[in-house]
Amino acid sequence: MAFRDLREFIRALEKEGELFRVKETLSPILEISEVIDRVSKLPGGGKALLFEKPEGYSIPVLANMLGSEKRIKMALGYENLEDIGWKLYKLLKPEIPGTFLEKLKKIPELKKLNDSLPKKVKDGPIRENVKTKNIDILDFPILKCWPLDGGRYITFGQVITKDPESGIRNVGLYRVQVLSPTELALHWQIHKDGNHHYWKAKKLGKKLEVAIAIGGDPVLSYVASAPLPPEVDEYLFAGIIREDGVELIKGVTVDLEYPAHAEIVIEGYVDPNEPLVDEGPFGDHTGFYTPVDKYPKMHITAVLHRNNPIYLTTLVGRPPQEDKYIGWATERIFLPLIKFQLPEVVDYHLPAEGCFHNFCFVSIKKRFPGHAYKVAYALLGLGLLSLEKHIVVFDDWINVHDIGEVLWAWGNNVDPLRDVLILKGPIDVLDHSTNSVGFGGKMIVDATTKWREEGYTRQWPSVVEMIREVKEKIDRLLVDPRSSLRELFRT
């Protein structure tokens, strides 16, 4: 089911008991963040929060929108998120039909793809209010999230640019610091497409137009965070998920399109000839403040919003936060693509506690000596997985989502002298542990069963397990109403 806009999703959340309305008047300076932080750390992620009375504003604030498995499944419209991954796989790896009959069979798939294409419309709710003069971005209740933050930050905007050479659109999720009523700092990290567009514009001596959309169908907020290949338009991906194209409307002062049903849109440009500006500090998803650094400045040329807009935000900080569930969705959605590239992969897990880039646990069907290293090297060559700091490879029967099982296998199967490799490579720029920003060490750990060909000279022990016949007997007793064991395990 596709949601037309954010308001329709809010109604669905309320119907499902997934929304809590905060009636108290709370300041967007730290106070709202404190409530979000406490709720997001509740078991299961807590509820979505609608702050009805931000202090000094009549505009409500929606937070923790995707902060549970149930809500992100509702937003994306799938119970099994890997199904989305297979759709993306078909888009990236289309099969060429060999016969006329096979071509005919492709017609329904082609129609679905055509239905998923973005739709350009001439008018939409976002045009209900347009301001090109006397702009003040702080007319909206933008949060200051943490005490040492350098200012207020837009944290859940869909930041839209186009490649200055190819014209391909990118929609990214980047933090945006408010510098003044009409100026913003864009945190375009070196590994992200927004940064590539900026440097291309600088090389060409052109200004880079930018639009920041807030709200709309919740799928749009998710796809802005998805690590898609540069050639895949995020709004096309959203249409594939929704099975209905996203309605886009052209900007008022920029030659960019953005969602016609967004709540708020900020238009403007970056001039690459201007000096970079100080951005930060910012309390980030690592749980630490990232320090002040130099980033591009955006000049606001227009602000549009719906009547009675809703300001959508997200809080990042020491995990778990809402991004735990956004990252989990990405992990599940992109598993099919990883399996296509590496058929031996059974599963993988990027734990939120590892901030998604510190640990990658992967299970494989091991077929030859050194197979664990082959998989780890390959993962380090796949998109943003190249930023992983520790990759630990397990046998196929290890549940990589069970931290107890992971530590058990890691601790028992690994000889650090033999099974650990230390490498160098690109690192997430938010990682403060490295001596250089964005570059440092990596560790590959082979936690699989070792073979003689890998230098293991002893007899590898068997895992302690009960025989099947005994397990089945006890299983039968547990469902027998006459059995005392049934009562024992019921408690």
C-alpha positions as CSV (number, residue, x, y, z in Angstrom):
1,M,0.0,0.0,0.0
2,A,1.4,3.4,-1.0
3,F,0.7,6.4,1.2
4,R,-0.1,9.6,-0.6
5,D,1.6,11.8,2.0
6,L,2.9,12.0,5.5
7,R,-0.6,12.8,6.9
8,E,-2.1,9.6,5.6
9,F,0.7,7.7,7.2
10,I,0.1,9.4,10.5
11,R,-3.5,8.4,10.4
12,A,-2.5,4.8,9.7
13,L,0.0,4.9,12.7
14,E,-2.7,6.2,15.0
15,K,-5.1,3.5,13.9
16,E,-2.5,0.9,14.7
17,G,-1.8,2.4,18.1
18,E,1.7,3.3,16.9
19,L,1.5,7.1,17.5
20,F,1.7,9.0,20.7
21,R,0.7,12.7,20.8
22,V,2.8,14.8,23.2
23,K,0.6,17.5,24.6
24,E,3.2,19.3,26.7
25,T,4.9,22.4,25.5
26,L,8.5,21.5,24.9
27,S,11.3,23.5,23.4
28,P,12.9,22.4,20.1
29,I,16.2,23.3,21.9
30,L,17.2,20.0,23.5
31,E,13.9,19.2,25.3
32,I,12.1,17.5,22.4
33,S,15.4,15.5,21.8
34,E,15.5,14.2,25.3
35,V,12.0,12.7,25.0
36,I,12.8,11.2,21.6
37,D,16.0,9.7,23.0
38,R,14.2,8.1,25.9
39,V,11.4,6.7,23.8
40,S,13.7,5.3,21.0
41,K,15.6,3.3,23.7
42,L,12.5,1.5,24.9
43,P,12.2,-2.2,24.0
44,G,11.1,-2.4,20.3
45,G,11.9,1.3,19.7
46,G,8.9,2.9,21.4
47,K,6.1,4.7,19.5
48,A,6.2,7.4,16.8
49,L,5.9,10.8,18.5
50,L,3.9,13.9,17.4
51,F,4.8,16.9,19.5
52,E,1.8,19.1,19.1
53,K,3.1,22.2,20.9
54,P,6.7,22.9,20.2
55,E,7.6,26.0,22.3
56,G,7.2,29.2,20.1
57,Y,5.6,27.4,17.2
58,S,2.2,26.3,15.9
59,I,3.9,23.6,13.6
60,P,3.9,20.1,15.1
61,V,7.0,17.9,15.1
62,L,6.9,14.3,14.0
63,A,9.8,12.0,15.3
64,N,10.7,8.3,15.6
65,M,8.4,7.7,12.6
66,L,10.4,4.6,11.4
67,G,11.7,3.6,14.8
68,S,10.3,0.1,15.0
69,E,10.2,-3.0,12.8
70,K,6.4,-2.7,12.6
71,R,6.4,0.9,11.5
72,I,9.1,0.6,8.9
73,K,7.3,-2.4,7.4
74,M,4.1,-0.4,7.4
75,A,5.9,2.5,5.7
76,L,7.5,0.3,3.0
77,G,4.4,-1.9,2.6
78,Y,6.1,-5.2,2.9
79,E,6.2,-7.9,5.5
80,N,9.4,-9.5,4.0
81,L,11.8,-6.6,3.1
82,E,14.0,-8.9,1.0
83,D,11.2,-8.9,-1.5
84,I,12.1,-5.3,-2.2
85,G,15.7,-6.3,-2.8
86,W,14.6,-8.8,-5.4
87,K,12.7,-6.0,-7.2
88,L,15.8,-3.9,-7.1
89,Y,17.9,-6.8,-8.4
90,K,15.5,-7.2,-11.4
91,L,16.0,-3.5,-12.1
92,L,19.8,-3.6,-12.0
93,K,20.2,-7.1,-13.6
94,P,17.4,-7.4,-16.2
95,E,17.2,-10.8,-18.0
96,I,17.1,-10.7,-21.8
97,P,14.2,-12.8,-23.0
98,G,15.3,-15.4,-25.6
99,T,12.0,-16.3,-27.3
100,F,8.9,-14.5,-28.4
101,L,6.9,-16.2,-25.6
102,E,9.4,-15.1,-23.0
103,K,9.1,-11.5,-24.4
104,L,5.3,-11.7,-24.0
105,K,5.8,-12.8,-20.4
106,K,8.0,-9.8,-19.8
107,I,5.2,-7.3,-20.7
108,P,3.5,-7.3,-17.2
109,E,6.9,-6.7,-15.6
110,L,7.6,-3.8,-18.0
111,K,4.3,-2.3,-17.3
112,K,5.0,-2.4,-13.6
113,L,8.3,-0.7,-14.2
114,N,6.6,1.9,-16.3
115,D,4.0,2.5,-13.6
116,S,6.9,3.0,-11.1
117,L,8.5,5.9,-13.0
118,P,8.3,9.3,-11.4
119,K,5.3,11.3,-12.6
120,K,5.7,15.0,-13.4
121,V,2.7,17.1,-12.2
122,K,2.1,20.8,-12.7
123,D,0.6,21.5,-9.3
124,G,0.5,20.0,-5.8
125,P,-0.1,20.7,-2.1
126,I,3.5,21.8,-1.7
127,R,2.6,24.9,-3.7
128,E,0.0,26.1,-1.2
129,N,2.5,28.5,0.4
130,V,5.5,29.9,-1.6
131,K,8.0,32.4,-0.1
132,T,10.9,33.9,-2.1
133,K,11.4,37.0,0.0
134,N,11.8,37.7,3.8
135,I,12.8,34.0,4.2
136,D,13.6,32.8,7.7
137,I,14.2,29.0,7.9
138,L,13.7,29.2,11.7
139,D,10.0,29.8,11.0
140,F,10.0,25.9,11.4
141,P,10.7,24.2,14.7
142,I,14.1,22.8,13.7
143,L,15.8,21.0,16.6
144,K,19.0,21.6,18.4
145,C,19.6,17.9,19.3
146,W,22.5,17.8,21.7
147,P,24.1,20.3,24.1
148,L,27.4,20.8,22.2
149,D,25.8,20.9,18.7
150,G,27.0,23.8,16.6
151,G,23.4,24.9,16.0
152,R,20.0,23.6,14.9
153,Y,20.0,20.8,12.4
154,I,17.6,19.5,9.7
155,T,18.1,15.8,10.0
156,F,15.4,14.1,7.9
157,G,15.5,16.1,4.7
158,Q,15.6,14.6,1.2
159,V,18.6,16.5,-0.2
160,I,18.1,16.6,-4.0
161,T,20.8,17.5,-6.6
162,K,21.6,16.5,-10.2
163,D,24.9,15.4,-11.6
164,P,26.2,18.5,-13.5
165,E,27.4,16.2,-16.3
166,S,24.9,13.4,-16.7
167,G,21.8,15.1,-15.2
168,I,21.1,12.0,-13.1
169,R,19.3,12.9,-9.9
170,N,20.5,12.0,-6.5
171,V,18.4,12.1,-3.3
172,G,20.5,11.8,-0.2
173,L,20.0,11.9,3.6
174,Y,22.5,14.4,4.8
175,R,22.5,16.5,8.0
176,V,22.0,20.2,7.3
177,Q,23.0,22.9,9.8
178,V,21.2,26.2,10.0
179,L,23.8,29.0,9.7
180,S,21.4,32.0,9.3
181,P,17.8,32.6,8.2
182,T,18.8,32.1,4.6
183,E,22.0,30.0,4.8
184,L,22.6,26.3,5.5
185,A,25.7,24.1,5.7
186,L,25.4,20.7,3.8
187,H,27.3,17.8,5.4
188,W,28.3,16.1,2.1
189,Q,30.7,13.4,3.1
190,I,33.5,12.5,0.8
191,H,32.0,9.0,-0.1
192,K,28.5,10.3,-0.9
193,D,27.0,11.3,-4.3
194,G,26.2,14.8,-3.1
195,N,29.9,15.5,-2.6
196,H,30.6,14.1,-6.1
197,H,28.1,16.5,-7.6
198,Y,29.6,19.4,-5.7
199,W,33.1,18.7,-7.0
200,K,31.9,18.2,-10.5
201,A,30.2,21.6,-10.4
202,K,33.3,23.2,-9.0
203,K,35.4,21.7,-11.9
204,L,32.8,23.1,-14.4
205,G,32.6,26.4,-12.6
206,K,28.9,26.1,-12.2
207,K,26.6,26.7,-9.3
208,L,24.9,23.5,-8.0
209,E,21.2,23.8,-7.4
210,V,19.8,22.0,-4.3
211,A,16.3,21.2,-3.0
212,I,15.6,19.8,0.4
213,A,12.2,18.1,0.7
214,I,10.8,17.2,4.2
215,G,7.9,14.7,4.5
216,G,5.7,13.1,1.9
217,D,5.1,9.4,1.6
218,P,7.4,7.8,4.3
219,V,9.0,5.7,1.6
220,L,10.7,8.8,0.3
221,S,12.4,9.5,3.6
222,Y,13.7,5.9,3.6
223,V,15.0,5.9,0.0
224,A,17.1,9.0,0.7
225,S,19.1,6.9,3.1
226,A,19.4,3.8,0.9
227,P,23.0,3.1,-0.5
228,L,21.9,2.8,-4.1
229,P,24.3,2.8,-7.1
230,P,24.7,6.3,-8.6
231,E,22.8,5.4,-11.7
232,V,19.6,4.5,-9.8
233,D,17.3,7.4,-9.1
234,E,16.0,7.2,-5.5
235,Y,12.5,8.3,-6.5
236,L,12.4,5.6,-9.2
237,F,13.3,3.1,-6.4
238,A,10.5,4.6,-4.3
239,G,8.1,4.0,-7.1
240,I,9.2,0.4,-7.4
241,I,8.6,-0.1,-3.7
242,R,5.2,1.7,-3.9
243,E,4.3,0.1,-7.2
244,D,3.2,3.6,-8.2
245,G,5.3,6.5,-9.4
246,V,6.1,9.4,-7.2
247,E,4.5,12.6,-8.2
248,L,7.2,15.2,-8.7
249,I,6.7,19.0,-9.3
250,K,9.3,21.4,-10.7
251,G,10.9,23.9,-8.4
252,V,10.0,27.6,-8.3
253,T,13.6,28.9,-8.3
254,V,15.6,25.7,-9.2
255,D,15.5,23.4,-12.2
256,L,14.9,20.4,-9.9
257,E,11.8,18.2,-9.3
258,Y,10.7,17.2,-5.8
259,P,7.7,15.4,-4.2
260,A,4.5,17.3,-4.8
261,H,3.1,16.0,-1.5
262,A,6.0,17.0,0.7
263,E,5.3,19.0,3.8
264,I,8.1,21.5,3.4
265,V,10.7,22.2,0.6
266,I,13.7,24.4,0.7
267,E,15.2,25.6,-2.6
268,G,18.6,27.1,-3.2
269,Y,22.1,26.7,-4.5
270,V,25.7,26.1,-3.6
271,D,28.4,28.2,-5.2
272,P,31.6,26.0,-5.4
273,N,33.7,29.2,-5.8
274,E,32.8,30.3,-2.3
275,P,35.0,29.1,0.6
276,L,33.7,26.2,2.6
277,V,32.2,27.0,6.0
278,D,32.5,25.6,9.5
279,E,30.0,22.9,10.1
280,G,29.5,21.2,13.5
281,P,30.0,19.9,16.1
282,F,27.2,17.5,15.9
283,G,26.1,14.6,18.1
284,D,26.1,11.8,15.6
285,H,24.9,8.2,15.3
286,T,28.2,7.0,16.6
287,G,27.2,8.3,20.0
288,F,30.1,10.8,19.9
289,Y,30.3,14.4,18.6
290,T,31.9,14.8,15.2
291,P,34.1,17.9,15.3
292,V,33.9,21.1,13.3
293,D,35.0,20.6,9.7
294,K,34.6,22.5,6.4
295,Y,31.5,21.9,4.2
296,P,29.6,23.8,1.4
297,K,27.2,26.6,2.2
298,M,23.7,26.6,0.6
299,H,21.9,29.9,-0.1
300,I,18.1,29.6,0.3
301,T,16.2,31.1,-2.6
302,A,12.7,29.8,-1.8
303,V,10.7,28.0,0.9
304,L,7.5,26.2,0.1
305,H,5.1,24.4,2.5
306,R,1.7,23.0,2.8
307,N,-1.1,24.6,4.8
308,N,-0.6,23.5,8.4
309,P,2.7,21.8,7.7
310,I,4.2,19.0,9.8
311,Y,7.9,19.1,10.5
312,L,9.5,15.7,10.2
313,T,12.8,15.1,12.1
314,T,14.9,12.2,13.3
315,L,17.3,12.0,16.2
316,V,20.7,10.4,16.0
317,G,23.0,9.7,19.0
318,R,24.2,6.8,21.1
319,P,22.4,3.7,19.8
320,P,19.8,2.5,19.7
321,Q,17.9,5.3,17.9
322,E,15.4,5.4,15.0
323,D,18.3,4.7,12.5
324,K,18.6,1.2,14.0
325,Y,15.5,0.2,12.2
326,I,16.3,2.2,9.0
327,G,19.7,0.4,8.9
328,W,18.0,-2.9,9.6
329,A,15.6,-2.3,6.6
330,T,18.6,-1.5,4.4
331,E,20.4,-4.7,5.6
332,R,17.4,-6.9,4.6
333,I,16.6,-5.1,1.3
334,F,20.2,-5.3,0.0
335,L,20.8,-9.0,1.0
336,P,19.5,-10.3,-2.3
337,L,22.0,-8.1,-4.2
338,I,24.8,-9.3,-2.1
339,K,23.7,-12.9,-2.6
340,F,23.7,-12.3,-6.4
341,Q,27.3,-11.1,-6.3
342,L,28.3,-13.7,-3.7
343,P,26.1,-16.8,-3.9
344,E,28.0,-18.4,-1.0
345,V,26.7,-15.8,1.4
346,V,23.9,-17.1,3.7
347,D,23.2,-13.9,5.7
348,Y,24.9,-10.8,7.1
349,H,24.3,-8.4,9.9
350,L,25.5,-4.8,10.5
351,P,24.6,-4.3,14.2
352,A,23.3,-0.9,15.2
353,E,25.6,-1.0,18.2
354,G,28.5,-1.0,15.8
355,C,27.0,2.1,14.1
356,F,26.6,-0.1,10.9
357,H,30.1,0.6,9.7
358,N,32.2,-0.9,12.6
359,F,31.1,-4.6,12.3
360,C,29.9,-6.8,9.6
361,F,29.0,-10.4,10.6
362,V,28.6,-12.7,7.6
363,S,27.8,-16.4,7.3
364,I,28.9,-18.4,4.3
365,K,28.7,-21.9,2.8
366,K,32.4,-22.6,2.9
367,R,33.6,-24.6,-0.1
368,F,37.4,-24.2,-0.2
369,P,40.4,-23.1,1.8
370,G,40.5,-19.3,2.3
371,H,36.9,-18.9,1.3
372,A,36.3,-16.6,4.3
373,Y,38.9,-14.2,3.0
374,K,37.6,-14.3,-0.5
375,V,34.1,-13.2,0.8
376,A,35.5,-10.5,3.0
377,Y,37.6,-9.0,0.2
378,A,34.6,-9.0,-2.0
379,L,32.4,-7.3,0.6
380,L,35.0,-4.5,0.9
381,G,34.6,-3.8,-2.8
382,L,30.8,-3.4,-2.6
383,G,29.5,0.1,-2.3
384,L,29.4,1.5,1.2
385,L,30.4,-1.9,2.6
386,S,33.9,-0.7,1.6
387,L,33.8,1.4,4.8
388,E,33.4,-1.6,7.1
389,K,36.1,-1.7,9.8
390,H,35.7,-5.3,11.1
391,I,34.4,-8.1,8.9
392,V,33.9,-11.4,10.8
393,V,33.1,-14.5,8.7
394,F,31.2,-17.5,10.2
395,D,30.0,-20.9,9.0
396,D,26.5,-21.1,7.5
397,W,24.8,-22.5,10.6
398,I,25.7,-19.5,12.8
399,N,22.9,-17.0,13.3
400,V,24.7,-13.7,12.7
401,H,21.9,-11.8,14.3
402,D,22.4,-13.5,17.7
403,I,25.2,-11.7,19.4
404,G,25.6,-14.6,21.9
405,E,26.1,-17.1,19.1
406,V,28.4,-14.7,17.3
407,L,30.7,-14.2,20.3
408,W,30.6,-18.0,21.1
409,A,31.8,-18.9,17.6
410,W,34.2,-16.0,17.3
411,G,35.8,-16.8,20.7
412,N,36.1,-20.5,20.1
413,N,37.0,-20.7,16.4
414,V,39.6,-17.9,16.1
415,D,43.4,-18.1,16.7
416,P,44.3,-14.4,16.4
417,L,47.8,-15.4,15.2
418,R,46.4,-17.4,12.3
419,D,42.9,-16.1,11.5
420,V,43.2,-12.3,11.6
421,L,44.2,-10.0,8.8
422,I,44.9,-6.3,9.2
423,L,44.4,-4.1,6.1
424,K,44.2,-0.5,5.2
425,G,41.4,1.2,3.3
426,P,38.6,3.9,3.3
427,I,36.8,4.4,6.6
428,D,33.6,6.3,7.5
429,V,34.5,10.0,8.0
430,L,32.5,9.9,11.2
431,D,34.9,7.4,12.7
432,H,37.0,9.2,15.3
433,S,39.4,6.3,16.0
434,T,41.6,6.7,12.9
435,N,44.6,9.1,12.7
436,S,43.3,10.4,9.3
437,V,39.8,11.3,8.5
438,G,38.3,8.7,6.2
439,F,41.3,6.4,6.1
440,G,42.6,3.7,8.5
441,G,42.9,0.1,9.4
442,K,40.5,-2.8,8.8
443,M,40.4,-6.2,10.3
444,I,39.2,-9.5,8.7
445,V,38.5,-12.4,11.1
446,D,38.0,-15.9,9.8
447,A,35.7,-17.5,12.4
448,T,34.8,-20.5,10.3
449,T,35.7,-24.1,11.0
450,K,39.4,-24.5,10.0
451,W,40.6,-27.0,7.4
452,R,43.9,-28.8,7.3
453,E,44.7,-27.0,4.0
454,E,44.4,-23.7,6.0
455,G,47.2,-24.8,8.4
456,Y,45.1,-26.5,11.1
457,T,47.0,-29.6,12.2
458,R,44.8,-30.9,15.0
459,Q,41.4,-32.7,14.8
460,W,38.6,-30.0,14.8
461,P,36.1,-30.9,17.6
462,S,32.4,-31.6,17.1
463,V,29.8,-29.2,18.5
464,V,28.1,-30.5,21.7
465,E,24.6,-31.5,20.6
466,M,21.9,-33.9,21.8
467,I,20.8,-36.7,19.4
468,R,17.7,-36.2,17.4
469,E,15.7,-39.1,18.9
470,V,16.0,-37.7,22.4
471,K,15.1,-34.1,21.3
472,E,12.0,-35.4,19.6
473,K,10.9,-37.4,22.7
474,I,11.2,-34.3,24.9
475,D,9.4,-32.2,22.3
476,R,6.4,-34.7,22.4
477,L,6.3,-34.5,26.2
478,L,6.2,-30.7,26.1
479,V,2.9,-30.8,24.2
480,D,1.4,-33.7,26.1
481,P,-1.2,-32.3,28.6
482,R,-0.4,-35.1,31.0
483,S,3.3,-34.2,31.2
484,S,4.7,-32.3,34.1
485,L,7.4,-30.9,31.8
486,R,4.7,-29.1,29.8
487,E,3.9,-27.1,32.9
488,L,7.6,-26.5,33.7
489,F,8.4,-24.9,30.3
490,R,5.2,-23.0,30.1
491,T,6.4,-20.8,33.0
